[in-house]
Amino acid sequence: MPCRPAISSHSLGRAWVHDMPSKLDQALKYGFDIELFYEDLIYVAKAMPDGPTPQNLLAAAQIIRSLCDERDIAIVCLQPFMHYEGLRDRRKHAERIDELQLWIRVAKVLNTKIISIPSTFLSSSRASGDIDLIVADLREAADLGAADDIQFAYESLAWGTYADTWEQSWEIVQLVDRPNFGICLDTFNMAGRMYADPASDTRRTPNAAAETKASIERLVKIIDPKKIVYVQVVDAEYLAEPLTEGHEYYVEGQPDRGAYLPVKAILKAILTDLKWEGWVSAELFNTSLTSASPSVPAEHAERAAVAWEKMVRDFDLQSDLVRVRSKGLDLPRAQL
């Protein structure tokens, strides 16, 4: 399929502040499919008697699916199935397998075929770096989902404990070696590791330009585009002051690694050089998402739509256009 725009449901406002109908209305207006953030599912289920029980989560999935069907919005994936691979406590691993079975049932109700697994950022006391264990756990997930035609997208988080670069996640994808197990490429997590260092006075790693250029060249050379499940796109804020201890956003052990990222260069490699086609999703985390202002979903949807329009122009993406009447703009709508 040609490239088509999507947005994470949490990037239209966090679930405890902004409800799903309001967010989906803006996704519809600006032509986006959605990644369903599990948080949104939880908050729909919380409103039911007894809260987020397994049965209520399945009922919440049906509600969300119906809301999307009414708006002709596809659900790209259910995400993120966090802190799964390499757990030292194997009893906890067994509990996560039970949870994953529920996620697969939920995904079927949602009519999505993709579940996203980000690399764990648990402490090393809880998550093992044993590559054989990590691969075995991910193979178990892939095999569990295969009967229901579920595809898994593995993504290295820039602050991951053992997988924090796209190269590491790609190595793991190859070792897992299952047809329904691929990679999610995220511009923030890719650039946030090889380019940005918000704790530095320059906000860049010492050899940011050279390392980024080399990494992008490796990406084009070694990645099989057929193993890319979907792509996430977001830049990050350039902080006025270095992100060191005492900064209002500082979190020990989990720095916000990104700022003013080389997103265009990364996307050129994926969309032009690799000629990859599929969902390109805006996934933004920002303090503005917790604002109680009812305008938050519309503001973030419009920002994502303007960014998508730039991508269509910059990379000559094949897409239809949808008329955004309130702004008088032609913004892209992917072919369905």
Summary of the structure (lengths in Angstrom):
residues: 336
radius of gyration: 19.4
end to end distance: 8.6
largest distance: 56.4
contacts: 1121
relative contact order: 0.16
helix: 45%
strand: 16%
